[in-house]
Amino acid sequence: MTNYLVQANGIKKYFGKVHAVDGVDLNIKAGEIYGLVGSDGAGKTTTMRLLVGALLPDQGDVTICGYDLRKQTELARSTIGYLSQRFSMYEDLTVLENIRFFAEIRGLSATEWLPRSMEILEFVGLDKFKDRRAGQLSGGMKQKLGLASALVTRPRLLLLDEPTTGVDPVTRQDFWQLVIKLVSAPHFDSPTIFGENRGMSEGQGGGVSVIISTPYMDEASRCHRVGFMREGKIIAEDTPSNLRARFNNRVLELRGSPINKLRHVAHQDEDVEDVAAFGDKLHLRVRAGKTDLIMKRLPKEIESAGGKLTELRAIPSTLEDVFIALSEDQVFSSNPVL
């Protein structure tokens, strides 16, 4: 038997002439954090809704924890915890009342949901706010409440759709610490919260998996694997380090003044594929094998144009560099290795 918690084969979803999801394949292992990254409209949220069963695919199949999502919908859904982009709790109810509501509609008795809820609230740091109304919570606390509600049914799979959008950096960091603890802390594989092999078909291993969509590259770098989506397709999939390695020796950092003149000169060089601003410096993506040539040629071009060069050096590529490259039509169509 496979140890994949999630298998999606060729899933497609059309809205009229729009191919929102166009042939996506996914294989997610137990204990894996998988990041879906892409621009707005790339198909990330639609993919999430297909995986949770909120939408049916026009083509393709999805298996969650060994259950066919079409034929065994409720069994598959019982293994999933889902946190949507928008806050979906009841603002007039307290923190604990919200969790109770979601627990009871999934058939949990008070003897099950109450002790489990208190442990989860302590885990996410909301145990002292259990009697506060949800509408009075901060943005970060609301996201933690959403996570707690998703955990109360002991899921094997967590689907988190841009959970940290709009919250401050400290809260983002706190949220990610919770996600990392979920997939790594031994006590969260115990019967108290998740149950032993709850919802798992025979032969599958334990471990919670997380699929998270995010627009933040620093968050994508925390994932075990990343899938870059564009126009409904996954056009690149690998570990963050392997994705960055594809642009080794092809990214230069340029500092100097005036910055607009340096940008213009760099754009004019035939071996520079892209120029992007990063604060007070520029990142240049150059053609493969042309780095040394450009480092010799570009300073002269800048001087001739009346600019001042402070520093030009090769740097390791970032996921931002990869994302920008994959977002361009030319790279997407002419560089299939990506």
ZAGU-148915 format. One line per 8 residues: number of its first residue (from 1); their letters; for each residue x, z, y of N, C-alpha, C, O. Coordinates in steps of 0.02 Angstrom, whole numbers, plus 50000, padded with zeros to 5 digits. Each point is the difference from the previous one (the first is absolute). Layout:
<recs>
NUM = a = X/Z/Y/X/Z/Y/X/Z/Y/X/Z/Y | ...
</recs>
This chain:
<recs>
1 = mtnylvqa = 50042/50000/49940/49958/50000/50060/50044/50000/50063/50054/50028/49999 | 49923/49941/50054/50037/49998/50062/49997/50067/50036/49952/50039/49991 | 50100/49975/50048/49999/50061/50040/49981/49987/50072/50010/50043/50043 | 49961/49898/49970/49977/49985/50067/49933/50034/50013/49954/49995/49960 | 50041/50040/50097/49936/50029/50020/49956/49947/50032/49938/50003/49994 | 50093/49949/50038/49963/49947/50034/50027/49932/49978/50060/49988/50002 | 49894/49968/49978/50017/49931/49985/49948/49955/50033/49941/50004/49984 | 50082/49954/50061/49957/49951/50032/50029/49931/49986/50059/49988/50013
9 = ngikkyfg = 49900/49969/49961/50023/49933/49980/49962/49946/50037/49941/49988/49987 | 50094/49979/50059/49971/49943/50035/49936/50014/50038/49955/49958/50001 | 50039/50101/50031/49937/50016/50034/49994/49960/50065/50047/49992/50038 | 49892/49983/49972/49985/49961/50060/49934/50024/50030/49954/50020/49964 | 50042/49978/50102/49938/50017/50035/49993/49954/50061/50044/49997/50043 | 49899/49967/49958/49987/49954/50055/49942/50025/50042/49951/50027/49974 | 50055/49964/50090/49945/50011/50047/49987/49934/50035/50031/49984/50052 | 49924/49976/49919/49991/49932/50025/50062/49960/49986/50021/49995/49942
17 = kvhavdgv = 50009/49976/50110/50060/49959/49991/50064/50042/50006/50055/49974/49990 | 49937/50090/50025/50059/50044/50008/50020/50028/49932/49960/50031/49965 | 50103/49957/50016/50027/50027/49938/50033/50066/50016/50060/50004/50013 | 49900/50050/49988/50026/50065/50020/50052/50026/49951/50051/50028/50021 | 49937/49963/49915/50049/50016/49947/50004/49939/49956/49949/49975/49975 | 50111/50000/50014/50008/49934/49970/50051/50001/49943/50056/49975/50006 | 49923/50054/49937/50043/49998/49941/50051/50057/49997/50058/49987/49985 | 49921/50074/50028/50045/50057/50000/50008/50028/49930/49951/50010/49964
25 = dlnikage = 50111/50002/50016/50017/50033/49937/50034/50067/50017/50044/50003/50043 | 49935/50050/49923/50030/50066/50010/50009/50034/49933/49957/49997/49956 | 50100/50036/50035/50013/50042/49942/50033/50064/50025/50058/50001/50019 | 49903/50053/49981/50023/50064/50029/50007/50051/49944/49954/50011/49962 | 50105/50019/50034/50014/50048/49947/49979/50070/50021/49988/50014/50059 | 50007/50030/49891/49986/50070/50013/50057/50031/50041/50059/49987/49987 | 49923/50053/50063/50050/50033/50041/50033/49955/50052/50052/50018/50027 | 49918/49924/49987/50030/49953/50047/49963/50000/50066/49938/50003/50002
33 = iyglvgsd = 50099/49994/50053/49971/49989/50066/50012/49927/50018/50057/49978/50007 | 49888/49985/50001/50005/49928/50014/49971/49988/50069/49944/50020/50015 | 50095/49946/50027/49978/49986/50069/49978/49929/50009/50035/49953/49981 | 49906/50038/50049/49976/49934/50021/50012/49993/50074/49975/50039/50040 | 50065/49912/49978/50020/49990/50070/49981/49930/50022/50007/49952/49962 | 49969/50043/50099/49983/49934/50027/49967/50007/50068/49980/50054/50019 | 50016/49890/50016/49968/50000/50066/49925/50011/49992/49973/49995/49945 | 49993/50019/50111/49928/50005/49999/49970/49935/49974/50020/49945/50021
41 = gagktttm = 49933/50061/49933/49969/49940/49972/50037/49971/49940/49981/49947/49975 | 50072/50087/50002/50038/49974/49944/49964/50008/49934/50015/49964/49952 | 49937/50083/50044/49962/50009/49939/50009/50068/49967/49978/50011/49944 | 50055/50035/50091/50016/50065/49970/49937/50041/49986/49991/50025/49944 | 49965/49982/50106/49940/50041/49991/49953/49969/49949/49970/50036/49960 | 50023/49898/50040/49957/49967/49950/50027/50012/49930/49962/50011/49953 | 50104/49987/50040/50030/50014/49935/49984/50071/49978/49983/50012/49941 | 50022/50036/50105/49983/50069/49984/49927/50006/49977/49986/50035/49952
49 = rllvgall = 49970/49931/50082/49929/50004/49983/49985/49968/49933/49954/50021/49964 | 50084/49929/50019/49993/49970/49934/50024/50048/49945/49970/50005/49947 | 50084/50031/50067/50027/50046/49951/49956/50061/49989/49998/50028/49945 | 49966/49993/50108/49958/50059/49993/49930/49982/49975/49960/50043/49983 | 50026/49892/50014/49935/49978/49975/49947/49994/50052/49942/49989/49983 | 50076/50018/50081/49951/49992/50053/49981/49926/50009/49946/49985/50025 | 50099/49971/49955/49987/49928/50000/50016/49973/49930/50045/50025/49966 | 49918/49925/50013/50015/49967/49937/50041/49937/50014/49983/49962/50046
57 = pdqgdvti = 50069/50026/49915/50040/49940/50011/49961/49937/49981/49961/50001/49952 | 50051/49945/50084/49971/49936/49981/50034/49971/49939/49970/49964/49960 | 50093/50052/50033/50039/49981/49940/50049/50056/49985/50018/50039/50043 | 50004/49963/49894/50051/50048/49981/49971/50063/49970/49939/50011/50002 | 50104/50031/49971/49981/50062/49967/50041/50058/50025/50058/49992/50020 | 49912/50068/49979/50034/50061/50020/49989/50052/49945/49944/50012/49978 | 50110/50019/50001/49997/50056/49953/50029/50062/50033/50057/49999/50025 | 49905/50055/49975/50022/50063/50029/50004/50053/49945/49949/50016/49969
65 = cgydlrkq = 50110/50010/50019/50009/50051/49948/49971/49979/49932/49973/50041/49964 | 50033/49896/50021/49977/49975/49936/49927/49977/49999/49977/49975/49950 | 49987/50034/50106/49930/49982/50003/49990/49934/50039/50028/49992/50054 | 49933/49963/49918/49983/49938/50033/49953/50016/50057/49945/50026/49990 | 50075/49957/50072/49961/50019/50059/49932/49965/50001/49953/50026/50030 | 50041/49916/49939/49935/49965/49998/49953/50032/49948/49942/50012/50014 | 50085/50002/49927/49958/50021/49944/49994/50076/49995/49951/50025/49973 | 50099/50011/50052/50000/50073/49995/50009/50030/50070/50044/50042/50012
73 = telarsti = 49913/49936/50033/50008/50015/50071/50004/50075/50014/50046/50023/50033 | 49906/50016/49942/49998/50071/50015/50058/50037/49969/50027/50046/50031 | 49992/49935/49908/50058/50032/49970/50063/49986/50039/50042/50044/50010 | 49965/49894/50014/50059/49983/50040/50000/50038/50066/50051/50027/50021 | 49891/49975/50012/49996/50035/50064/50013/50074/49994/50024/50032/50047 | 49960/49997/49895/50010/50072/49991/50074/50019/50000/50017/50059/50007 | 50026/49891/49986/50072/50014/50000/50032/49988/50069/50061/50009/50008 | 49898/49971/50041/50027/49979/50065/49982/50049/50055/49944/50026/50003
81 = gylsqrfs = 50104/49988/50041/49987/50033/50063/50014/49951/50056/50051/49966/50000 | 49902/50028/50048/50005/49948/50051/49995/50030/50070/49954/50038/50015 | 50093/49944/50027/49999/50021/50070/50000/49937/50043/50049/49963/50002 | 49895/50026/50033/49992/49939/50040/50033/50006/50068/50022/50054/50018 | 49980/49891/50019/50031/49999/50066/49963/50047/50047/50030/50037/50038 | 49904/49960/49960/49960/50040/50046/49982/50068/49970/49991/50006/49939 | 50005/50044/50104/49981/50067/49977/49928/49998/49975/49954/49982/50038 | 50037/50036/49898/49934/49992/49969/49969/50067/49978/49954/50001/49960
89 = myedltvl = 50072/50054/50068/49971/50065/49985/49939/50013/50046/49990/49965/50050 | 49971/50085/49933/49942/50019/50041/50023/50052/50051/50018/50056/49983 | 49980/49924/50081/50028/50042/50052/49961/50064/50012/50028/50047/50027 | 49907/49955/49954/49960/50060/50009/50012/50052/49944/49980/50057/50007 | 50053/49922/49939/50015/50045/49945/50069/50030/50008/50044/49971/50033 | 49967/50087/49938/50066/50031/50002/50047/49963/49952/49979/49957/49961 | 50084/50062/50044/50050/49971/49955/49980/50010/49927/50000/49952/49961 | 49984/50110/50021/49983/50014/49931/49934/49967/49979/49994/49977/49943
97 = enirffae = 49958/50020/50103/49936/49968/49984/50008/49925/49987/49966/49972/49957 | 50079/49996/50079/50014/49930/49988/50028/49989/49930/49978/49955/49964 | 50070/50086/50018/50030/49993/49933/49948/50014/49947/49998/49966/49948 | 49960/50085/50064/49948/50016/49951/49952/49941/49991/49980/49985/49944 | 50002/49983/50111/49954/49943/49995/50029/49945/49955/49966/49976/49956 | 50097/50006/50056/50030/49946/49961/50011/50021/49927/49998/49959/49955 | 50013/50106/50034/50009/50024/49932/49934/49999/49962/49998/49979/49942 | 49949/50042/50090/49936/50006/49965/49968/49932/49986/49967/49991/49949
105 = irglsate = 50044/49960/50096/49972/49934/49985/50037/49966/49943/49975/49952/49970 | 50085/50074/50014/50037/49976/49941/49987/50043/49939/50033/49992/49948 | 49919/50055/50058/49978/50038/49942/50039/50063/49985/49994/50027/49945 | 50046/49998/50101/50038/50061/49988/49958/50062/50015/49964/50001/50051 | 50040/50049/49907/49964/50062/50011/50040/50046/50046/50059/49987/50013 | 49909/50066/50012/50034/50046/50045/50059/50034/49966/50051/50014/50033 | 49943/49999/49903/50056/50031/49965/50060/49953/49995/50057/50023/49990 | 49931/49911/50018/50055/49952/49999/50026/49986/50069/50061/50005/50012
113 = wlprsmei = 49894/49978/50035/50024/49975/50064/50026/50055/50046/50046/49987/50039 | 49927/50074/49958/50020/50051/50048/50073/50021/49991/50038/49997/50049 | 49984/50024/49891/50071/50019/49994/50047/49941/50012/50054/50007/50028 | 49924/49933/49950/50041/49941/50010/50005/49983/50074/50054/49982/50023 | 49892/50025/50014/50000/49985/50071/50046/50047/50038/50036/49978/50045 | 49963/50086/49938/50042/50048/50035/50074/49985/49988/50041/50007/50045 | 49976/49973/49894/50070/49983/49986/50020/49937/50038/50056/49997/50027 | 49900/49954/49976/50016/49938/50036/50006/50014/50075/50045/49973/50032
121 = lefvgldk = 49909/50068/49995/50004/50016/50071/50064/50036/50018/50029/49989/50054 | 49995/50053/49901/50064/50033/50012/50056/49949/49997/50048/50003/50039 | 49947/49951/49915/50051/49948/49992/50006/49957/50063/50055/49985/50022 | 49888/49996/50008/50002/49956/50059/50005/50040/50065/50004/49971/50054 | 49995/50096/49942/50008/50041/50060/49936/50011/50039/50003/50013/50060 | 49939/49983/49907/49937/50010/50035/49962/50061/49975/49942/50010/50018 | 50090/50032/49941/49965/50058/49972/49976/50048/50054/49949/50034/49991 | 50088/49971/50065/49980/50045/50054/49945/49970/50044/49973/50033/50044
129 = fkdrragq = 50010/49904/49944/49950/49966/50041/49939/49979/49958/49962/49956/50021 | 50028/50075/49922/49947/49979/49955/49930/50006/50030/49955/49964/49980 | 50036/50082/50069/49934/50010/50031/49993/49964/50067/49950/50009/50034 | 50100/49952/49984/49996/49962/50063/49963/49935/49988/50010/49967/49950 | 49947/50014/50098/49965/49937/49993/50048/49941/50006/50048/50002/50038 | 49939/49947/49922/50045/49943/49997/50007/49965/50068/50053/49974/50016 | 49893/50027/50023/50002/49968/50065/50046/50034/50050/50017/49971/50051 | 50004/50091/49933/50044/50038/50044/50073/49996/49979/50043/50033/50030
137 = lsggmkqk = 49971/49928/49919/50069/49993/49976/50038/49949/50041/49971/49954/50029 | 50095/50054/49974/50042/49949/50031/50004/49939/49955/49978/50002/49942 | 50050/49943/50085/50004/49939/49960/50040/50010/49936/49980/49975/49947 | 50076/50061/50057/50040/50011/49941/49965/50044/49949/50006/49989/49940 | 49958/50062/50084/49963/50044/49955/49943/49963/49966/49984/50014/49942 | 49986/49939/50093/49947/49960/49969/50028/49958/49943/49967/49992/49948 | 50093/49981/50062/50030/49960/49946/50015/50044/49940/49993/49979/49942 | 50029/50082/50071/50014/50047/49945/49935/50019/49964/50000/50009/49939
145 = lglasalv = 49946/49998/50098/49935/50014/49969/49979/49941/49956/49974/50010/49945 | 50036/49930/50080/49984/49941/49960/50040/49998/49936/49974/49983/49947 | 50090/50035/50057/50042/50002/49941/49976/50054/49951/49997/49988/49940 | 49986/50071/50087/49975/50054/49958/49936/49979/49963/49992/50015/49941 | 49963/49951/50094/49938/49978/49969/50013/49947/49946/49965/49998/49950 | 50085/49961/50061/50018/49950/49950/50031/50032/49938/49995/49972/49945 | 50036/50086/50064/50035/50032/49944/49954/50043/49957/50017/50016/49943 | 49924/50004/50084/49959/50049/49965/49975/49976/49933/49984/50040/49957
153 = trprllll = 50011/49894/50034/49976/49973/49936/50056/49988/49950/49989/49966/49949 | 50070/50059/50065/50057/49994/49955/50018/49927/49984/50000/49981/49941 | 50014/49979/50110/50014/49929/49987/50068/49989/49968/50046/50040/50009 | 49960/49906/49955/50065/49977/49976/50029/49949/50048/50060/49987/49999 | 49897/49983/50042/50022/49950/50048/49973/50017/50069/49940/50013/50007 | 50104/49986/50043/49979/50010/50069/50008/49934/50038/50053/49969/49999 | 49894/50010/50034/50001/49941/50043/49994/50024/50072/49949/50027/50020 | 50104/49963/50019/50003/50025/50069/50007/49940/50047/50052/49967/50002
161 = depttgvd = 49895/50019/50035/49998/49941/50044/50020/50019/50071/49959/50027/50038 | 50104/49959/49980/50028/50017/50065/49981/50071/50021/49969/50009/50052 | 50050/50041/49909/49977/50068/50013/50029/50033/50061/49972/50049/50025 | 50085/49926/50001/50032/50034/50056/49995/49961/50066/50032/50018/50049 | 49928/49929/49952/49992/49962/50061/49966/50043/50054/49947/50029/49989 | 50085/49975/50068/49971/50036/50057/50017/50073/50004/49977/50035/50045 | 50064/49991/49908/50020/50070/50004/50073/50004/50023/50037/49951/49997 | 49983/50108/50026/50066/50008/50029/50054/49999/49946/49985/50010/49941
169 = pvtrqdfw = 50078/49979/50078/50055/49995/49951/50009/50062/49956/50015/49993/49941 | 49975/50066/50088/50007/50061/49960/49947/50003/49946/50015/50018/49943 | 49923/49965/50074/49946/50000/49951/50012/49947/49946/49986/50012/49942 | 50040/49930/50078/50017/49949/49951/50051/50026/49951/49994/49989/49939 | 50056/50046/50086/50051/50029/49957/49970/50050/49952/50016/50000/49940 | 49941/50044/50086/49967/50050/49958/49958/49967/49945/50001/50022/49943 | 49962/49927/50077/49957/49965/49951/50041/49970/49944/49982/50005/49942 | 50074/49964/50076/50042/49968/49950/50033/50052/49954/50010/49987/49941
177 = qlviklvs = 50005/50071/50086/50027/50053/49957/49948/50019/49947/50018/50014/49943 | 49919/49987/50076/49947/50014/49952/49996/49946/49946/49994/50015/49941 | 50009/49922/50080/49996/49945/49952/50058/50003/49950/49990/49991/49940 | 50070/50021/50086/50059/50003/49956/49994/50058/49951/50018/49994/49942 | 49956/50063/50082/49991/50057/49955/49948/49985/49946/50006/50024/49943 | 49944/49937/50074/49948/49984/49951/50028/49962/49940/49978/50012/49943 | 50069/49944/50069/50025/49959/49944/50061/50032/49967/50023/49976/49948 | 50004/50077/50082/50062/50028/49973/49996/50072/49977/50036/50020/49955
185 = aphfdspt = 49919/50020/50076/49997/50071/49984/49969/50011/49932/49945/49976/49987 | 50089/50059/49968/49973/50009/49932/49932/50034/49998/49959/49983/49958 | 50029/50065/50088/49937/50038/49995/49940/49957/50017/49943/50020/49986 | 50067/49921/50044/49943/49957/50014/49984/49953/49943/49958/49956/50006 | 50076/50054/49939/49981/49964/49939/49967/50050/49951/49993/49986/49941 | 49987/50072/50086/49970/50051/49958/49924/49992/50000/49973/49966/50043 | 49992/50066/49909/49927/49993/49995/49963/50026/50060/49943/49980/50012 | 50088/50065/50028/49964/50031/50056/49974/49948/50049/49942/50003/50020
193 = ifgenrgm = 50101/49949/49998/49979/49951/50050/49986/49932/49969/49949/49970/50014 | 50095/50006/49944/49991/49933/49973/49976/50000/49928/49971/49951/49978 | 50042/50102/49986/49981/50000/49930/50052/49963/49959/50033/49955/50026 | 49973/50061/49911/50048/49966/49957/49974/49932/49980/49950/49994/49964 | 50086/49954/50061/49983/49931/49982/49927/49984/50013/49968/49963/49963 | 50005/50068/50091/49930/49988/50017/49989/49926/50013/50036/49968/50039 | 49912/50004/49927/49982/49930/50013/50048/49950/49971/49992/49940/50013 | 50057/50082/49948/50049/49953/49974/49980/49977/49930/49981/50040/49958
201 = segqgggv = 50024/49896/50031/49988/49975/49933/50057/50021/49955/50055/50014/50024 | 49932/49988/49912/50051/50022/49952/50062/49956/50005/49996/49939/50003 | 50062/50095/49997/50063/49963/50001/50031/49995/50068/50057/49979/50006 | 49906/50039/50049/50027/49995/50066/50031/50067/50021/49975/50053/49980 | 50078/49944/50058/50035/50060/50021/49967/50033/50059/49954/49972/50030 | 50070/50088/49987/49973/50037/50057/50034/49978/50064/50040/49954/50000 | 49944/50081/50054/50030/49985/50064/49951/49966/50046/49964/49953/49980 | 50033/50071/50083/49955/49972/50050/50033/49940/50034/50058/50004/50018
209 = sviistpy = 49905/49943/49991/50024/49942/50036/49966/49997/50069/49943/50022/50008 | 50092/49950/50040/49974/49993/50068/50010/49928/50022/50055/49973/49997 | 49892/49996/50027/50005/49936/50034/49981/50013/50072/49944/50023/50015 | 50101/49962/50031/49990/50016/50070/50013/49938/50042/50051/49966/49992 | 49903/50018/50053/50012/49946/50047/50023/50031/50066/49974/50052/50020 | 50073/49917/50012/50029/50028/50061/50028/49946/50045/50028/49951/49975 | 49966/50057/50090/50032/49953/50046/50069/50024/50021/50035/49967/50039 | 49986/50092/49936/50063/50031/50022/50055/49987/49949/49993/50017/49941
217 = mdeasrch = 50061/49952/50081/50055/49984/49954/50037/50062/49976/50027/49999/49945 | 49975/50054/50096/50033/50061/49977/49961/50031/49942/50030/50032/49956 | 49904/49959/50045/49960/50024/49944/50009/49955/49939/50004/50025/49943 | 49999/49911/50067/50011/49954/49944/50066/50015/49965/50004/49993/49939 | 50046/50029/50098/50064/50015/49970/49998/50061/49954/50045/50010/49960 | 49902/50031/50045/49993/50058/49957/49969/49982/49932/50001/50041/49953 | 49971/49899/50042/49966/49980/49938/50051/49980/49947/50056/49979/50016 | 49924/50027/49921/50043/49977/49946/50005/49924/50000/50054/49972/49989
225 = rvgfmreg = 49889/49995/50023/50000/49928/50007/49954/49980/50057/49954/50037/50018 | 50059/49904/50010/49961/49976/50056/49977/49929/49986/50039/49959/49974 | 49898/50026/50042/49975/49932/49996/49981/49977/50070/49957/50029/50032 | 50075/49917/49991/49985/49971/50065/49943/49950/49992/50005/49953/49961 | 49941/50057/50076/49942/49955/49996/49998/49955/50061/50015/50019/50056 | 49965/49919/49931/49989/49951/50053/49947/49951/49977/50006/49970/49947 | 49942/50022/50094/49946/49954/49986/49971/50011/49930/49986/49952/49964 | 50005/50111/50018/49968/50017/49937/50044/49998/49939/49976/50013/49945
233 = kiiaedtp = 50088/49971/50064/50046/49995/49943/50055/50053/50008/50018/50019/50055 | 50009/50003/49889/50061/50040/50001/50059/49952/49995/50011/49969/49949 | 50026/50026/50106/50053/49949/50004/50068/50028/49984/50048/49963/49992 | 49958/50103/50004/50063/50031/49981/49985/50069/49972/49958/50036/50028 | 50075/49983/49918/49988/50065/49969/50065/50024/49969/50030/49966/49959 | 49991/50094/50061/50061/50028/49972/50009/50071/50027/49958/50024/50038 | 50096/50008/49944/50016/50064/50030/50023/49989/50072/50024/49946/50015 | 49967/50103/50028/50023/49991/50070/50074/49980/50004/50018/49957/50041
241 = snlrarfn = 50024/50074/49918/50072/49984/50004/50014/49928/49978/50042/49967/50031 | 49924/50010/49918/50010/49930/49978/49974/49950/50051/50029/49947/50010 | 49915/50070/50023/49973/49956/50052/50049/49995/50058/50012/49946/50027 | 50016/50111/49993/50048/49998/50055/50063/49961/49981/50029/49966/50042 | 49990/50039/49895/50062/49967/49977/49995/49924/50004/50051/49966/50003 | 49888/50008/49998/49992/49927/50003/50024/49971/50067/50011/49940/50006 | 49997/50104/50044/50024/49977/50065/50068/50029/50017/50020/50001/50058 | 50016/50023/49891/50067/50026/50012/50044/49946/50033/49998/49941/49981
249 = nrvlelrg = 50041/50080/50069/50046/49956/50037/49963/49945/50038/50029/49949/50017 | 49907/50063/49997/49963/49950/50039/49967/50030/50062/49962/49967/50034 | 50053/50096/49981/49972/50032/50059/50056/50024/50046/50045/50037/49978 | 49953/49943/50084/50049/50021/50050/49965/50041/50054/49943/49987/50018 | 50092/50063/50006/49976/50040/50056/50037/49979/50063/50062/49999/50001 | 49901/49985/50051/50028/49975/50062/49981/50047/50058/49942/50014/50011 | 50109/50009/50025/49989/50041/50060/50035/49968/50059/50053/49970/49994 | 49916/50037/50065/50030/49973/50060/49947/49994/50055/49947/50031/49996
257 = spinklrh = 50069/49930/50055/49954/49993/50057/50011/49932/50034/50055/49972/49995 | 49895/50003/50039/49930/50023/49997/49969/49981/49932/50016/49948/49972 | 49941/50094/50003/49975/49993/49932/49962/49934/49990/50003/49969/49947 | 49960/50010/50106/49962/49938/49994/50045/49939/49995/49985/49952/49964 | 50072/50050/50071/50047/49944/49996/50031/49997/49930/50008/49947/49972 | 50011/50112/50002/50029/50002/49933/49950/49975/49947/50019/49965/49953 | 49917/50053/50056/49950/49976/49954/49995/49923/50003/49995/49967/49948 | 50005/50006/50113/49995/49927/50009/50059/49964/49968/49991/49950/49966
265 = vahqdedv = 50070/50075/50046/50060/49969/49972/49999/50001/49924/50015/49951/49967 | 49965/50107/50005/49998/50006/49927/49949/49953/49970/50012/49970/49948 | 49930/50023/50086/49948/49955/49975/50024/49928/49998/49979/49961/49957 | 50066/50021/50089/50023/49931/50004/50049/49982/49945/50012/49941/49987 | 50018/50109/49981/50049/49986/49948/49964/49973/49938/49952/50030/49976 | 50072/49914/49998/49966/49966/49945/50001/50040/49935/49958/49988/49956 | 50088/50059/50037/50005/50039/49939/49967/50069/50005/50005/50040/49953 | 49961/49973/50102/49962/50062/50008/49927/49985/49985/49969/49960/50034
273 = edvaafgd = 50004/50071/49914/49931/49987/49980/49949/50040/50040/49945/49976/50012 | 50073/50084/50009/49953/50042/50037/50037/50051/50041/50055/50022/49982 | 49915/49996/50075/50027/50052/50044/49943/50050/50014/49947/49980/50024 | 50065/50083/49961/49949/50051/50011/50030/50058/50038/50057/50020/49988 | 49904/50007/50059/50022/50056/50041/49990/50065/49962/49946/50012/49972 | 50104/50031/50027/49997/50067/49972/50026/50048/50053/50060/50015/50003 | 49894/50008/50041/50021/50043/50055/50042/49961/50049/49978/49949/50027 | 50084/50075/49987/50044/49968/50049/50049/49952/49966/50050/49980/50031
281 = klhlrvra = 49935/50001/49908/50044/49954/49964/49959/49945/49966/49939/50004/49997 | 50096/49945/49978/49968/49945/49966/50024/49997/49928/50058/50013/49985 | 49896/49969/49969/50018/49985/49931/49994/49925/49991/49948/49970/50014 | 50105/50001/49961/50002/49928/49987/50001/49989/49925/50043/50027/49965 | 49911/49933/50011/50003/49979/49930/50030/49931/49998/49974/49953/50032 | 50080/50039/49931/50038/49937/50001/49995/49966/49932/49981/50030/49950 | 50036/49907/50050/49998/49962/49938/50052/50027/49951/50053/50024/50020 | 49932/49970/49916/50045/50024/49948/50067/49965/50006/50004/49939/50006
289 = gktdlimk = 50050/50101/49991/50068/49973/50003/50026/49984/50069/50055/49975/50007 | 49905/50040/50045/50020/49982/50069/50020/50060/50042/50013/49993/50060 | 49989/50066/49910/50012/50060/50040/50067/49998/50036/50003/50010/50061 | 50051/49977/49903/50066/50000/50031/50006/49947/50055/50029/50012/50052 | 49941/49930/49936/50003/49946/50049/49964/50020/50064/50025/49988/50055 | 49917/50043/49939/49962/50020/50059/50035/50056/50038/49999/50001/50062 | 50032/50045/49902/50035/50054/50034/50059/49975/50041/50021/50032/50048 | 50007/49911/49933/50054/49970/50039/49972/49958/50058/50028/49998/50054
297 = rlpkeies = 49915/49969/49934/49974/49952/50047/49956/50032/50054/50004/49981/50058 | 49955/50068/49924/49951/50027/50046/50030/50034/50061/49973/49992/50055 | 50081/50047/49938/50029/50030/50061/50019/49949/50053/49990/50012/50060 | 50037/49931/49919/50017/49947/50048/49938/49971/50032/50000/49985/50060 | 49946/50006/49901/49938/49973/50027/49969/50048/50051/49974/49979/50051 | 50030/50086/49935/49974/50050/50047/50040/50000/50064/49972/50003/50055 | 50094/49995/49939/50044/49999/50060/49987/49939/50042/49998/50004/50062 | 49994/49939/49905/49988/49938/50038/49934/50002/50037/49993/49968/50052
305 = aggkltel = 49958/50069/49921/49934/50005/50032/49997/50054/50054/49948/50010/50032 | 50108/50026/49978/50001/50052/50051/49976/50068/49976/49985/50043/50041 | 50011/49966/49894/49979/50065/49973/50060/50044/49984/50057/49977/49999 | 49929/50086/49989/50052/50047/49983/49988/50027/49930/49947/50029/49986 | 50101/49962/49970/49994/50024/49931/50033/50068/49993/50059/50009/50016 | 49902/50039/49961/50026/50068/49988/50022/50009/49928/50053/50028/49986 | 49905/49947/49968/50016/50008/49929/49963/49948/49959/49942/49984/50013 | 50092/49990/49937/49970/49954/49952/50028/50018/49931/50061/49995/49989
313 = raipstle = 49896/50027/49966/50024/50022/49935/49948/49987/49947/49940/49997/50014 | 50084/49995/49924/49955/49993/49943/49975/50069/49981/50038/50048/49998 | 49897/49957/49986/49970/50064/49981/49958/49990/49937/49979/49944/49985 | 50009/50111/49978/49955/49994/49942/49930/49982/50024/49978/50023/50053 | 49988/49936/49909/49932/49980/50020/49952/50058/49989/50012/50043/49958 | 49935/49957/50080/49948/50050/49993/49937/49967/49972/49996/49939/49996 | 49955/50102/49984/49937/49971/49978/49964/49965/50056/49961/49953/49988 | 50052/50068/50074/49971/49963/50057/50026/49929/50002/49962/49953/50012
321 = dvfialse = 50103/50038/49975/50029/49933/49997/49967/49959/49945/49984/49941/50010 | 50006/50090/49932/49969/49965/49945/49928/49981/50017/49978/49945/49987 | 49985/50103/50043/49931/49988/50018/49993/49942/50049/49957/49957/49992 | 50087/50043/50059/49997/49946/50050/50014/49932/49967/49966/49951/50014 | 50083/50048/49942/50017/49937/49966/49943/49975/49957/49984/49941/49999 | 49985/50105/49964/49945/49981/49956/49937/49981/50037/49955/49968/49972 | 50040/50052/50091/49941/49985/50039/50002/49931/50031/49950/49976/50028 | 50107/49990/49967/50008/49935/50032/49982/49944/49951/50019/50001/49942
329 = dqvfssnp = 49946/49950/50084/49979/49943/49958/50060/49965/49968/49998/49981/49942 | 50055/50010/50098/50057/49961/49976/50033/50035/49941/50016/49968/49950 | 49995/50098/50057/50032/50037/49946/49957/50002/49939/50024/49992/49944 | 49910/50018/50067/49954/50006/49943/49997/49936/49960/49997/50001/49938 | 50003/49942/50097/49991/49937/49965/50065/49971/49973/50000/49965/49949 | 50057/50049/50084/50061/49967/49982/50048/50043/49961/50053/49976/49978 | 49930/50088/50011/50046/50045/49966/49963/50037/49945/49988/50060/50007 | 49994/49906/49938/49958/50031/49949/50032/50059/49966/49964/50040/49968
337 = vl = 50102/49969/50036/50032/50057/49968/49977/50066/50031/50005/50052/49969 | 49969/49944/50092/49976/50060/50033/49932/50019/49974/49971/50049/50022
</recs>
